[in-house]
Amino acid sequence: MLKNKQVSKAPKFRFKFWWIRRPVQVAAFILFFGGLWQLSAWPLVVPALNCLGVEWKTFGCAFGVLQDLLYRTVTLWIVPAIFLVAGVIVSRAFCGWICPFGFVMDLLRFIKRKGTEFSLRTHNFLKDVKYGVLFSVLLISGTLAVTLISNPVAGEEYKAALGVFGVAPFCVLCPAGTLFALIPTFIVKVLPTLPPIYLMSWEQFTKIVSALFFTRIALLAMFLVASFYVTRFWCRYACPVGGLMALISRFSYLGLRRNLTKCTKCRLCVEKCPMVVPILDLPWEKFTDPECTLCMECYDACPEGALSLQAP
């Protein structure tokens, strides 16, 4: 008699979103700095961190433009509309797929595969910091705009008191601006004109390299180191653009769905999520958690294929 042989099933092919997401991130990163490839700037702003001070930019940062409009008391509803439309349609997908600084955060994660995680209590506390940053920036820019309109004399005094923080309070210290604009500009334009550092007096040195310059470098280094150890530290806890998009994304058309018949609650999706979204605790029919960037890493990690995009 012939013995029954167990036929092992070949692993079923499963589409992975990272096959698309990584090329999109690389292409977006290159396109954002299209001036380096002889592309002209486009009159478009997007809800992603791309400093307006970058000479070779193709797109502008909508959050930077919003601050500038408030500073100049110009009414241009198209900029708030960009945040609203993007958040309502694709949630925080710009954070996970398009933002050049978010791409840098992912590169740091690629270098250090095994990250460090905070306790849930610490995470829940820290994730609200970005809303505090957002509120502070809008408070400064908003009150300045109101004062300039209602009392121009007092507004000019307020503007003078704010100094460099008047035009765009966040952009002055933005780590993305430091990485993409301040450091390259200093290296390309300033550094070649300087004498050797050992020939400069301290007074000459501090005139060239100000306290603000060192502060910006220190902040950038702090967030890069933090993001090296904690996945997307900046995006989770400090980014005001992410905070603004998170407020809108609660009403997003696009979200995720968890199939209860396939889900085994293995928690691989939760462990893989770079934004610590409590997927298993959210409504299975459709969830649009404000921290979710639709990076689809949970989808790629699920061995049962229980997660999918859901619209509406």
Secondary structure, DSSP 4 states (H G I P E B T S, - for coil): -PPP---PPPPPP---THHHHHHHHHHHHHHHTGGGGTPPP-S-EESS---TT-TT-SSEEHHHHHHHHHHTT---THHHHHHHHHHHHHTTHIIIII-HHHHHHHHHHHHS-S-----HHHHHHHTTHHHHHHHHHHHHHHHHHHHHHH-HHHHHHHHHHHGGGTT-TTTTT-HHHIIIIIHHHIIIIIGGGSPPGGGS-HHHHHHHS-HHHHHHHHHHHHHHHHHHHSTTHHHHHT-HHHHHHHHHHTT-S-EEEE-TTT-----HHHHH-TT---GGGS-SS-B--TT-----HHHHH-TT--EEEE--
